[in-house]
């Protein structure tokens, strides 16, 4: 084994609005039957990285429940394994994670007790496929101190919430601008890094000694002149789901057959925890077009250009268009839903009309049948 893995999965984003009031971004449902973190975990196991630490913090219960068995990603083995690290209050430390560098520093024993020479650091909110071994090999070939995986954003995508990078002809990063207000640079960091384990330990210790708790600012931006920090260009699909708009767009992307085939029919596979549910049931009045319907759903109405997650009930004379319905939602008769994201475990009562006018409407009505209001 060349490397261990660290997945940063403790974050929250105000740009996700109510969607992250109950769960971490890494636990957000994606593509009908998956969670965001499944993609990073699958990339780890497909790259034969057998020892992975997941750093959690914000609203982590749902994420921990999803990760309660490592067998789904093939980490249940004598060598390696899947480790969950939540903040721990001790006599020496009374802080929650104060940033990405501090999160790794507080779990320094995981790094020190490992023997693999390299560390692959990834975020839990990226949707992509990547063989990390290719990045490690490029890292070795270029004699880099740190390798940053980058991608080119399509025209029209907002780059103001990403770190933009400028590289020279040898792919060395010469400029790193974190979340620029205005920039024409489309080359952005994906939040995936490769670094030697011993160097990471050294740099984290320096960061914390200087009260710098963020990995990007404390390491990448601080050492871009003195360390050899190189870029690895990732081809293919990549998306980050830290805003409502990007979350909606990413799920809608899976209605594209080419993207579905890329993730779910082309090797290597994407893995997830599997629930023991029956297949979706379409009753005689159901009409479904260009939609993803997950297992456990019962459909009586019309569903167009939408993603329905597990155990959704669609009543009679219901129309759903261009919407995302999260897990275990009960939609009663004579309801119209368009351009919406309906939060999990909701009950949408009869004769409702819910339409997002000009922006995505988040519907969170607290399901009566669960005694929540």
Secondary structure, 3 states (H helix, E strand, C coil): CCEEEEEECCCCCHHHHHHHCCCCHHHCEECCCEECHHHHHHHHHHCCCCEEEEEECCCCHHHHHHCCCHHHHCCCCCCCEEEEEECCCCCCCCCCCCCHHHHHHCCHHHHHCCCCCEEEEEECCEEECCCHHHHHHHHHHCCCCEEEEEEECCCCCCCCCCEEEEECCCCEEEEEEECCCCCCCCEEEEEEEEEEHHHHHHHHHHHHHCCCCCHHHHHHHHHCCCCCEEEEECCCCEEECCCHHHHHHHHHHCCCHHHHHHHHCCCCCCCCCCCCCCCCEECCCCEEECCEECCCCEECCEEECCEECCCCEECCCCEEECCEECCCCEECCCCEEECEEECCCCEECCCCEEECCCCCEEECCCCHHHCCC
